[in-house]
Amino acid sequence: MNEKLSRRSLFAILISLGLIFLFPLGAWAASAYTDSFDSDPTGGSYVTSFTTGTAALGLSYVCSNCDFSYGPNNIYSIAGTPGEEASITIKARDGGPFEFISIYIDTAKAITIKGNGSQSFSIDVGASTTGTFSPTGGNKVVDEVVISNVSPDYIDFDIYIDNVSVIMDIDDEMHCGGADTTYTFSTQSDVAIEVTDTGTNLGCLLVNETTSDHPNATGTSGASGTKTGKYWTITALQSDQSSPATADYTLNLTLPHSISPDSNAKVCKYTGGAGGGWVCDRTSSTASTVTLNGISSLSDWAVGNNVGPTAVSLSRLTARAGASHFFAPLSLLFIELASMILR
């Protein structure tokens, strides 16, 4: 018992103590957020804007030369002055881009549905038309969707809209599932995370890439340090996709890099503590990736170039003579856990 406890032994003890429970969850991909309006959201009162959802999830609707007070069931939204342009602008409440999927339209006069952003699109909807409309070729990433009457006449009309379906928070990527699974986050430079143990309640992993140096990065760009041009905020969540997971899971994290030689690359976790705020280590590397195994807590991560080892590990433990056979393994257990958390 005076040797460093291996992780295999550690988890065997945890299992025997009943501290690990696996959650067989289905894999999760980005899912749609849909606003379904069952009634006039304004209660018949004149208003030119309204919002749905929370500040972090939902849409805002702002109309120009129109109002939202005409709908006895859903939204009769455009009631502009004849000869003037009227429009509804739909944006994400968090102000970021989103994927537009579809919208239900019932209109007496011709209108257009335009998406403005990195994947702009335009849909012409003819007069006396009812149906669900989607961009040609599938979902489009946009900053806003504008529904408007058609020039040059800008005829006065009413429009009924419903079931506005989008995918929010596309700057992030989330995957959910159980143990013994590796997830590749294709929109986050192919960061890969292998879940070796879900611990008490790990259900989902959320990755958000920032394509600039971390605000607390150390060193010099292109030389030694963590100023390697990107960092990733990785969050562990429960299966409800919002509650933080208990930090008793085990993960293997693989980050992309272009450091030569690759033996200089390390996976670095920002802790805000000693070592310039970073703890860096590596398990293996290739010419394009570097991997760290046995991670048990998450934060901001970056690739370190030629950084020194700052992780604290237990190298020797001597048990006190006469120690209880029961408390000795528990002491080892908590010391090993503390060592892993520091990583």
SULBELRA-V605633 format. One record per helix or strand of 3 or more residues. SS is the DSSP state (H for helix, E for strand). FROM is the first residue (numbers start at 1). TO is the last residue. If there is no record, write none. Layout:
SS&FROM&TO + SS&FROM&TO
//
This chain:
H&7&16 + E&33&35 + E&49&51 + E&59&64 + E&87&92 + E&98&107 + E&111&116 + E&121&125 + E&129&133 + E&140&142 + E&144&149 + E&159&167 + E&172&176 + E&181&185 + E&191&197 + E&204&210 + E&231&237 + E&250&256 + H&262&264 + E&265&270 + E&278&281 + E&289&295 + E&300&305 + H&325&342
//
